Amino acid sequence: MDADHSKSPEGLLGVLGHMLSGKSLDLLLAAAAATGKLKSFARKFIKLNEFTKHISGEGSKAASVRALLFDISFLMLCHVAQTYGSEVILSESSPTGEVPFFETWMQTCMPEEGKILNPDHPCFRPDSTKVESLVALLNSSSEMKLVQMKWHEACLSISAAILEILNAWENGVLTFESIQELLKETRKEHTLRAVELLYAIFCLDMQQLTLSLLGHILPSLLTDSSKWHTLMDPPGKALAKLSVWCALSSYSSHNKGQASARQKKRHREDIEDYISLFPLDDTQPSKLMRLLSSNEEDPNVLSSPTDRSMSSSLSASQLHTVSMRDPLNRVLANLFLLISSILGAKTAGTHTQFVQWFMEECVDCLEQGSRGSILQFMPFTMVSELVKVSTMSSPKIVLAITDLSLPLGRRVAAKAVAAL
């Protein structure tokens, strides 16, 4: 927390995410209070919150990290003030006379027992143009632009923006349904930020957490009808997004660099743990070799019903002979087989909606140039099922999700496009 925040903001985000897990934060605060270091501890979060005000040329990822750092430090400071009193936050008079943003907000805008807020204070009457733009953003379904966003200004404007919306409702300009829709969109925005925070926490041990998420948690939710309600939007959509991000991140970084002896030992243990998740089928090597050597010009290949059935259950990863002894490959293959069976079962529900969100996020990440495609683990049978989903029924998406480097992939894609 004492390091230069500008050098490794993403690493700091992971540390903060770890602090927020379980009762870690409360235990840290209690320890700091018991040793008389609570005020010093709070100053570190004040410093972090102030850091987010400084914006230089930033991309979307850096902007997202900065937004999360503001959110976390702001909420942590609120928790400290409400638990231990606002005097813990207040600093000594600064030589420059500059008061940190959170101190200003806390003294003028934060409700406290026995404290009367002044409605005429400037914090309740910010720049009208900023309030209008914030109201327009809250009243639309578009995602908030994070790049170059000044969060301390948005924080001061939000109270006035909410007041404007309530006044519009009271005067009949906005209906109650409009208010509900606005709250729904706001909740979705908050859910997206939660996904980004969880992803940062996963970065602490991305490989193992991803294996647990994809190999145990998702299959449990997708196969147990009593849990399907947990997959509704927005939490279900957020989970789909997090799952894809973690899968892509783990796969793209998999086997990069030289593993240490400890990592190799852990890898061998992982293989033993996950070997049962995806049973290998080595019973028909001759047919597999025929598929691997097939080409569009050979009319005899896949001529029998047995061969055609086997080819439809194959994935590009198998034709590329990707090792299924690897735990991550095994879990990804197992997950896509489960997704394929859900699509083929034609039983509508929130679990099928989750599958749609999962695949849409895969395509979105693919179009954004994500490295290490996990779609190679998708059985070819899924292509014909996916094109029946309205949001994925386009030639562009078919070509994106199918491995066109394989003769079988080209045939599947051609058939799917022709069926559109």
N, C-alpha and C positions, 0 to 999 in steps of 0.2 A: 504493500500500500504506500510505502515511502518512495518507491522508484518513480522514474520519469514516466508519467502515464502515456506520453506521446510515442514512446518507443515500442510498447507492446500492449495496445488497448484490448486486443482479442484475448491475450493471455490473462489480463486483469479481469476480463468478463468471465472467464472460466473460474477464476478464484472466487469472484463474488457469487457466482452460481453455486459453487460448493458451500459457501458460507450460508446461503439461503436454504440449503437442504436440511430437512428435519428441524432440530432445535439448535443447530450450530450457532446461529446468530444470537439467540437469547442467552446461550451459555457463554459466548464471547463477551456480550454486554455485561452479564452478571459478574464475570471474572474481572472485567475492566472497572466496574463500579466498586468491587470489593477491594481493589488495589489502588483506588484513587486515580485511575487512568482513563476514566470514561470520557472526560472532556477532551483529552488528547486524541482518543479513539474517534470521537465525533468529528474533530477537526479534519481528520483524514478524509471523511466522506464529504465535508464541506469543500475541501480542496479538489476532490474528484468531481463534484458537481460543478464547480467553477471551471474545471478543465473543459467540460463539454460546451462551454460558451465560445471557445476559440475554434473557429472554422477556417481551414485552408482548403485548397483544392482537394475535394474528396469524391470518391466513387460511391456507388450505391451500397457496397458492403461496409465501407468505413462509416458511412452515414448511419447505417443500421446499428453498428456497434456503438457509435456515439449516442444514438437515441436510447439504447438499452442502458448504457452507463448513466445517462441522466435519470432514467426511470428508477433504476435500482438505488442509486445514491439518494435520490429524492425520497423514495419510500422508506429507505433505511433511516434517514434523518427524521422523517415523520414518526416512525416507530420509536426512535430514541426519545424524541420530544414528548410524545404521549405517554411513554412508560416512565421516564425519569424526570420529566419537567423541561420546559423550554430553556431554563437558565443554563442547562448543560450545553446547549448549542451556541449560546451567545458568546461572542469573542470579545477580547479586549479591544479598545479603540485602536483603529488602524492608523498608522502614521500618514497614509495617503488619504485617509478619510473615506475610502471605498468600503461599502458594506456588502458582503457576499449576498448573492441573490436569495439563497434559502433563508437567511436571517431576515431579510426584508419581507419575504413572503410570509414567514412564520409569525412575525410581529404584527402584520397588518391583515392577513387573510386567513390564517389557520384558526379554526374555532377551538377554544379551550374553556374549561369550566370557570365560570366567574368572569369571563372576558367578553366585552361588548365590542363588536366590530363596527367600524365607522363606514357606513354605506357611501359616504362622500369622499372616501379616500381614493386617490388616483388609481390604486390597484383595481378598484371596481369600475373605473371609467377609463379603460385604456383606449388606444388609437382606434377610432370607429372603423377605419378601413380594414384593420387587422381582424377586428371582431366580425365584420361582414364576411371576409374571406373564410374565416374559421367556421362560421355558421353555414356558409355555402358548402364547405367541405364535409361537415357533419351531416348535412342534408342530402349528400350524394352518395352513390355506391362506389365511387372511385377510391383507390387506395391513397393514403396520405403520402405525399412526396417527402422523403426524409432528407434528401441532399440539400445542404445549406439551410436547413430548418433551424431557427433559433428557439430552442425549447423553453428557455426561461421567459421569452416573450409570449409564446403560445400558452404557457402555464398561467401567466397573468391575464391573458385574454379569455381563457376558457370559462371563468365565472360569468363574465359579461355575455359571452356567447350563449351559455345555457339560459341566462335571464332573458335574452332576446327570443329564444325559442319558446320559453314558457309564456312570454307576453304575446307572442304570435298565436299560441294555442288558446289563450284566454280571450283573445280578440277574434277568434274564428278564422284566422288566416291559415293555421295548420290544424288538421283533424287529429283525433286521438290515434288513428291508424298511422298517420304520418309520423307521429312521435314514436310509436312502437317500431316502425321501420327504421327510424333514425337510431334508436337504441340498439336495434339488431345490427346495424352496420357498425356502430361504435364498438359493440361487443366483438364483432368479427375482427376489427382492427386490434383490439386488445388481445384477442386469441393469437393473431399473427405474431405479435410481440412476444407472447408467451412461448410460441414455437421457437423463435430466435433465441430466447433465453435458455430453453431446454437443450437446444442444439449446442449452445456454448458449454453447458454442463456436460453433455455427452463427449465433448472434445477432450475432457479430462481422461477418458478411457474409451475412445470411440469404438475400437474393435470389439471389445467384450460387451459393451452396452448394446451395440448394434446386433450382435449375435443373440442376445437375450430378447431384444425387441422383436426382431424378425423371426427368430426361431421358436419363441415361447409365447410372448404376449399377443402378437397379432394372430397366430393360429388359434389361440384360446378364445379370443374375441370373435373371430370369424366363424368358428365351428360350434359355438354355444349360443343357441337362440335366446337364452335368458340374458345374454350380455349384449345383444344387438342394439339395445336402446342407447348404450354408451357410445355408439358410432354415429349418432345423429350430428348434424351441423349445429354449432361450430366445432365442438370438440373432436368429432369424427374426421372432419376435413382437416383440422389441425394435425391430428395424429397421422393422417395419410401423408401430409406434407413433411412432417418430421421424419417419418419412416423412409421416404424417398431420399431426403437430404442425407440421412445417416447412411443409407445403403450406398449412395453414390460416393460419398466421402470415404467410406471404408473401402469400397472397391477400388477407387482411383488411387488411394494411397497404399493399397495392399501390395506387399512384397517390394515396396520401394526401399532402396538402400540395403545395407547389410544388417541382418538381424543379429542381436546380441545372443550370447549363449543362453541367457535367462529367457529371452523371447522365444528362442527355438524350442526350449524345454516346454514352455507354456503352449507353444503351437502344437507340439506333439500331444500334450494333454488335451487340447481342444479337439484334435482329430478323434481321439478316443471318446470324448464326451459327445460329439456331434455325429459320429459315424452312423448312428441309428436313425437319424432324421431323414436321410435320403437314400433308400436302398439302391445299390448299384445293380444293373441288369447286364450281366456278361454272358447270357445264355444264347444269344443269337449273333455272334461276332461276324458271321458271313454276311448276314443281311445288313448289318451296320456298315461293313466295308463296301457293300454294293451302293449304299446311300452316299457314303463319303466320296466314292469315285464316279457318282452319277453326273450326267450333263444333259442339257436340254435336247441334244441331238439324238440321244439314245432312247428309242421308243420302247425298248424292252424293260427298262428300269422302272420299278414300281408298278409292274403290270399286274401282279396278283393282289387280291384284297388284303392279304396278310401284310404284304410289304407296304401298301398304301396306309394301312392302319398304323403300322409302326412309324412311318414317316411323319404322320400327323401328330404323334405324341412326342416327337423329337423337338429339341430346341437347337438354336444356332450354337450354343455353348458345347453341346455334345458333338456336333459336326466339326467344331473347331478343336475337339478333344481336350476341352478344359477339364482339369483334374477335379473330380468330385470327392476326392479324399480331403480336400481343403475345406475347413469348417464353414468359411464364408460362402464359398461357391455352393456347398451342399445346402446351406440354409436358404440361399437365394433361389436355387432350383426348386427346393421344397415349397417355398412360399409361392412361386409362380405356378407350380402344379396345383396348389390349393386354389389360387385365384382362377385358374383355368377351369377347375371343377365347379366353382361357384357360378361362373358365367355359363357353363354348359348345363347346369341344373335348372336354369330359368326360373328360379324361385326368388321373386322380388322381395326386397326388404332393405333395411339400412345397411346390411352387410354388402349387398350388391352396389348400393350407392357409394359405400366406402371404396370398393374395388374400382369404381369409375373415377373417383377422386384420385386414387393412387396412380392409376394409369395416366390420367390427365397431367398430374404433376411430373410423371416420368417424361412425358412428351414435352412439357414446358421446359424442363431442365435440359432436355436433349436439344431443343431449338435454341437455348441460350448458350449452347456450346459446352455442356458439361462433359468432362473427360471420364472415360471408363463406363461405358453403357452397361447397365444391368439388364437391359431388355434382351440381351442374348440368351438369358435363361428362360425366356418366355416360350412355351410350346407353340409350334406353328398353328395349332388349332385355335389359339386365342385370336388370331388375326381376323378370321371370319366372324367371330363373336363380337369383337370390339367395334367393327365397322357398323354393327347394328345400333350402337350407341350414338345418338344424334351429334354429340359434341366431338365425336371422333370419326365420323363418316365422311372423310375427305381423302382424295388420292394422296395429298401431301403427307397426311398422318400415316397412312398405310405404308408409304415409302420410307417414312422416318422410323417406324417401329419394326420393319422387316430387314433382315440382313441380306442386302442385295448382292453381296460378294459370293453367296452360295447359289448354285443352280436351283436347289429346292426353295430357297428364300425368294428367288425371282418368280418361280412358278406360283407360289402362295400369294405373293403380292399382286401378280397379274390377275389371278382369279378373284381376289378381293376387290380390286379396282373395277373389274368388269361387272361385279355384283352391285356396285354402288348405284 
